[in-house]
Amino acid sequence: MEIARNSQDLRQRLAELQGNDNIAFVPTMGNLHDGHLSLVRRGFTMAEQVVVSIFVNPLQFSPTEDLDAYPRTLEQDLRLLAEEGVTLVFTPSVEDLYPAGLQAHTKVTVPGLTDVLCGRQRVGHFDGVTTVVCKLLNLVSPDIALFGEKDLQQLLVIRKMVADLGMPVQIEAVPTQRDTNGLALSSRNSYLTSEALDVAPALYRNLMAVSDAVQGGARDYIGLCNAVVQRLNALGFISDYCEARRCCDLLPAQEDDTDVAIFCAASLEGTRLIDNIVIEHY
């Protein structure tokens, strides 16, 4: 496995890979778990070479979020990626990707999809995501880029960015990886105490309850989602939102919509957890 530590090194190593092989790309912020590795494994089913980036992107953290506290486990991450047979890992510095500084760097904004759900509370977050993903896609020039459905709003935002900018890359969605208790795998789970880890799966169970109700004919999305908020808060969560949205444009779901997702975000012991469930056919 090769490691490129800056953009120039990346270009040189990618040039050595030129040929008929397709390249799949998995952008990450490190602290890897099986959710990330599922993206790598899917990548190898679609391309001969898999490139992974590890970069904790400061541009997507708000002033109220602790960038320095984000877990960094580079040595362990590299070991895991080597075991998966990854071709190349890109580990740039902030100075390499943002040489003029964060405030002076050109930013990519996707309107509409970024103003709702997580975008309401985390103002500027998605601009940071789309800016770094756009830059990484341009640097790596992959045939395929893989993103997890756990961050469904992010996935939809990136798909729109790629389509709007005519970027020649296929965006592949990979299903959310979960613990046996249903909790979506996330780097943020490492912040939770053992007591909180016992409570956290209630987030997914409540989303499944909404799905079951909709499958059974219920269409009062607002009432169903408000009930989720009440149940989560009773368990010790501090709910941010639980909303039914259309997957095509993230507008509020209507009774006759057939491509609906239930999105939920709630904090537990100060750790913000997000999850979603797609209800496509009913």
C-alpha positions as CSV (number, residue, x, y, z in Angstrom):
1,M,0.0,0.0,0.0
2,E,1.3,3.4,-1.0
3,I,0.9,6.6,1.1
4,A,0.8,10.1,-0.4
5,R,1.2,12.8,2.2
6,N,0.6,15.9,-0.1
7,S,-1.0,16.7,-3.4
8,Q,2.2,16.6,-5.4
9,D,3.0,13.2,-4.1
10,L,-0.6,12.1,-4.8
11,R,-0.3,13.2,-8.5
12,Q,3.0,11.3,-8.9
13,R,1.6,8.1,-7.4
14,L,-1.6,8.3,-9.4
15,A,0.4,8.8,-12.6
16,E,2.1,5.4,-11.8
17,L,-1.4,3.8,-11.7
18,Q,-2.4,5.1,-15.1
19,G,-3.6,2.4,-17.4
20,N,-6.9,0.5,-18.0
21,D,-7.7,0.0,-14.3
22,N,-10.7,1.8,-12.9
23,I,-10.2,3.7,-9.6
24,A,-12.7,3.8,-6.7
25,F,-12.3,6.5,-4.1
26,V,-13.4,6.6,-0.5
27,P,-12.9,10.0,1.3
28,T,-12.8,9.7,5.1
29,M,-11.8,11.7,8.2
30,G,-10.1,8.7,9.7
31,N,-10.9,6.9,12.9
32,L,-12.0,4.1,10.7
33,H,-14.6,1.4,11.6
34,D,-16.4,-1.3,9.7
35,G,-18.7,1.3,8.1
36,H,-15.7,2.8,6.3
37,L,-14.3,-0.6,5.5
38,S,-17.6,-1.6,3.9
39,L,-17.1,1.3,1.4
40,V,-13.6,0.0,0.6
41,R,-14.9,-3.5,0.1
42,R,-17.7,-2.3,-2.2
43,G,-15.0,-0.3,-4.1
44,F,-13.1,-3.4,-4.9
45,T,-16.2,-5.0,-6.4
46,M,-16.5,-2.1,-8.8
47,A,-12.8,-1.1,-9.6
48,E,-9.4,-2.7,-9.7
49,Q,-7.8,0.1,-7.6
50,V,-9.1,1.7,-4.4
51,V,-7.8,5.0,-3.1
52,V,-8.7,6.3,0.4
53,S,-8.2,9.8,1.8
54,I,-7.8,10.5,5.5
55,F,-8.3,14.2,6.3
56,V,-10.0,15.8,9.3
57,N,-11.5,18.8,7.4
58,P,-11.6,21.9,9.5
59,L,-13.8,23.7,7.0
60,Q,-16.8,21.6,8.0
61,F,-16.6,22.2,11.7
62,S,-18.5,25.1,13.2
63,P,-16.9,27.4,15.9
64,T,-19.0,25.6,18.5
65,E,-17.7,22.2,17.5
66,D,-14.4,20.9,19.0
67,L,-12.2,20.2,16.0
68,D,-9.2,19.3,18.2
69,A,-11.2,16.6,20.0
70,Y,-12.1,14.7,16.9
71,P,-10.4,11.3,17.2
72,R,-7.3,10.8,15.1
73,T,-6.0,7.2,14.8
74,L,-3.8,7.3,11.7
75,E,-1.5,4.4,12.5
76,Q,-4.5,2.1,13.2
77,D,-6.3,3.4,10.1
78,L,-3.4,2.6,7.9
79,R,-3.1,-0.9,9.3
80,L,-6.8,-1.6,8.6
81,L,-6.5,-0.2,5.1
82,A,-3.4,-2.3,4.4
83,E,-5.3,-5.4,5.5
84,E,-8.1,-4.6,3.0
85,G,-5.5,-4.3,0.2
86,V,-6.1,-0.6,-0.5
87,T,-3.9,0.7,-3.3
88,L,-3.1,4.2,-2.1
89,V,-3.9,6.4,0.9
90,F,-3.9,10.2,0.7
91,T,-3.1,11.9,4.1
92,P,-2.8,15.6,3.3
93,S,-2.2,18.4,5.8
94,V,-4.5,21.4,6.2
95,E,-1.8,23.6,4.7
96,D,-1.6,21.3,1.6
97,L,-5.4,21.5,0.9
98,Y,-5.9,25.0,2.0
99,P,-2.6,26.8,1.2
100,A,-4.2,30.3,1.4
101,G,-6.0,29.6,4.6
102,L,-9.6,28.5,5.3
103,Q,-11.2,31.9,4.9
104,A,-9.5,32.8,1.6
105,H,-10.2,29.4,0.0
106,T,-12.8,29.1,-2.8
107,K,-15.9,27.4,-1.4
108,V,-18.5,25.2,-3.2
109,T,-22.1,25.8,-2.1
110,V,-25.1,23.5,-3.0
111,P,-28.3,25.5,-2.5
112,G,-31.6,24.1,-1.2
113,L,-30.5,20.7,0.1
114,T,-28.1,22.2,2.6
115,D,-30.6,24.6,4.3
116,V,-32.6,21.9,6.1
117,L,-32.1,19.1,8.6
118,C,-28.4,19.2,9.7
119,G,-27.9,22.4,7.7
120,R,-30.1,24.4,10.0
121,Q,-28.0,23.8,13.1
122,R,-24.6,23.3,11.5
123,V,-24.5,26.5,9.4
124,G,-21.7,26.3,6.9
125,H,-21.1,22.6,7.5
126,F,-22.1,21.4,4.1
127,D,-20.1,24.1,2.4
128,G,-17.1,22.6,4.1
129,V,-18.1,19.1,3.0
130,T,-18.8,20.0,-0.6
131,T,-15.6,22.1,-0.9
132,V,-13.3,19.4,0.3
133,V,-15.1,16.6,-1.6
134,C,-15.0,18.6,-4.8
135,K,-11.3,19.3,-4.3
136,L,-10.5,15.6,-3.5
137,L,-12.5,14.4,-6.5
138,N,-10.5,16.8,-8.7
139,L,-7.2,15.6,-7.2
140,V,-7.9,11.9,-7.4
141,S,-10.0,11.9,-10.6
142,P,-11.6,8.5,-9.7
143,D,-14.1,6.7,-11.8
144,I,-16.3,5.9,-8.8
145,A,-16.6,7.6,-5.3
146,L,-18.3,5.8,-2.5
147,F,-20.4,7.3,0.3
148,G,-22.4,5.7,3.1
149,E,-26.2,6.1,3.3
150,K,-25.9,6.7,7.0
151,D,-25.1,10.4,6.1
152,L,-28.0,10.5,3.6
153,Q,-28.3,14.2,3.4
154,Q,-24.6,14.5,2.7
155,L,-24.9,11.8,0.0
156,L,-27.8,13.7,-1.7
157,V,-25.8,17.0,-1.5
158,I,-22.7,15.4,-3.1
159,R,-24.8,13.8,-5.8
160,K,-26.3,17.2,-6.7
161,M,-22.9,18.9,-6.7
162,V,-21.5,16.3,-9.0
163,A,-24.4,16.5,-11.4
164,D,-24.6,20.3,-11.3
165,L,-20.9,20.7,-12.0
166,G,-20.7,18.0,-14.6
167,M,-18.0,16.1,-12.7
168,P,-17.2,12.8,-14.5
169,V,-17.5,10.5,-11.5
170,Q,-20.1,7.9,-10.5
171,I,-21.4,8.4,-6.9
172,E,-22.1,5.0,-5.3
173,A,-24.2,4.7,-2.2
174,V,-23.4,2.0,0.3
175,P,-26.0,0.9,2.9
176,T,-25.5,1.9,6.6
177,Q,-23.5,-0.5,8.6
178,R,-25.0,-1.3,12.0
179,D,-24.0,-2.9,15.3
180,T,-26.0,-6.0,16.2
181,N,-28.3,-3.8,18.3
182,G,-29.1,-1.6,15.3
183,L,-26.9,1.4,16.2
184,A,-25.4,2.9,13.1
185,L,-21.6,2.7,13.1
186,S,-20.0,6.1,13.6
187,S,-16.7,7.5,14.7
188,R,-18.7,9.6,17.2
189,N,-19.9,6.4,19.0
190,S,-16.5,6.3,20.6
191,Y,-17.5,9.3,22.7
192,L,-20.4,7.4,24.3
193,T,-20.1,5.8,27.8
194,S,-21.2,2.2,28.2
195,E,-24.5,3.4,29.7
196,A,-25.2,5.7,26.7
197,L,-24.3,2.9,24.3
198,D,-27.1,0.9,25.9
199,V,-29.6,3.7,25.2
200,A,-28.4,4.8,21.8
201,P,-30.0,2.0,19.7
202,A,-33.4,3.5,20.6
203,L,-32.8,6.0,17.9
204,Y,-32.9,3.3,15.2
205,R,-35.7,1.4,16.9
206,N,-37.9,4.5,16.8
207,L,-37.2,5.1,13.1
208,M,-38.1,1.5,12.4
209,A,-41.4,2.0,14.3
210,V,-42.2,4.9,12.0
211,S,-41.4,2.8,8.9
212,D,-43.6,0.0,10.2
213,A,-46.5,2.5,10.8
214,V,-46.1,3.9,7.2
215,Q,-46.0,0.5,5.7
216,G,-49.2,-0.2,7.6
217,G,-50.9,2.8,6.0
218,A,-50.1,5.7,8.3
219,R,-49.4,9.0,6.6
220,D,-49.3,11.5,9.5
221,Y,-45.6,12.2,9.1
222,I,-45.6,15.1,11.5
223,G,-47.4,13.2,14.2
224,L,-45.3,10.1,13.8
225,C,-42.0,12.2,13.9
226,N,-43.2,14.2,16.9
227,A,-43.9,11.0,18.8
228,V,-40.3,9.9,18.1
229,V,-39.0,13.1,19.5
230,Q,-41.1,12.7,22.7
231,R,-39.9,9.1,23.2
232,L,-36.3,9.9,22.6
233,N,-36.4,12.9,25.0
234,A,-38.0,10.7,27.6
235,L,-35.0,8.3,27.3
236,G,-32.5,11.1,27.9
237,F,-31.8,12.3,24.4
238,I,-31.9,15.9,23.4
239,S,-33.6,15.8,20.0
240,D,-32.6,18.2,17.2
241,Y,-35.1,17.0,14.7
242,C,-37.1,14.0,13.3
243,E,-38.6,14.8,9.9
244,A,-40.0,13.0,6.9
245,R,-38.5,14.3,3.7
246,R,-38.6,13.4,0.0
247,C,-35.3,11.9,-1.1
248,C,-35.3,13.7,-4.5
249,D,-35.2,17.2,-3.1
250,L,-35.5,17.0,0.7
251,L,-38.9,18.9,0.7
252,P,-41.3,17.8,3.4
253,A,-42.9,14.5,2.6
254,Q,-46.5,14.6,1.4
255,E,-49.1,11.8,1.7
256,D,-48.8,10.7,-1.9
257,D,-44.9,10.7,-2.0
258,T,-43.4,7.3,-2.6
259,D,-39.7,8.0,-2.0
260,V,-39.6,9.2,1.6
261,A,-36.8,9.1,4.2
262,I,-37.2,9.7,7.9
263,F,-34.2,11.7,9.2
264,C,-33.4,12.1,12.9
265,A,-30.7,13.8,14.9
266,A,-30.4,13.8,18.6
267,S,-27.7,14.3,21.2
268,L,-26.9,11.8,24.0
269,E,-24.5,12.8,26.7
270,G,-23.4,15.7,24.5
271,T,-22.7,13.5,21.5
272,R,-24.7,14.2,18.4
273,L,-26.1,11.1,16.7
274,I,-27.8,11.0,13.3
275,D,-29.7,8.2,11.5
276,N,-32.2,7.8,8.8
277,I,-34.4,5.2,7.2
278,V,-35.7,5.2,3.6
279,I,-39.3,4.2,2.9
280,E,-39.4,3.6,-0.8
281,H,-42.3,1.2,-1.5
282,Y,-45.5,1.0,0.4
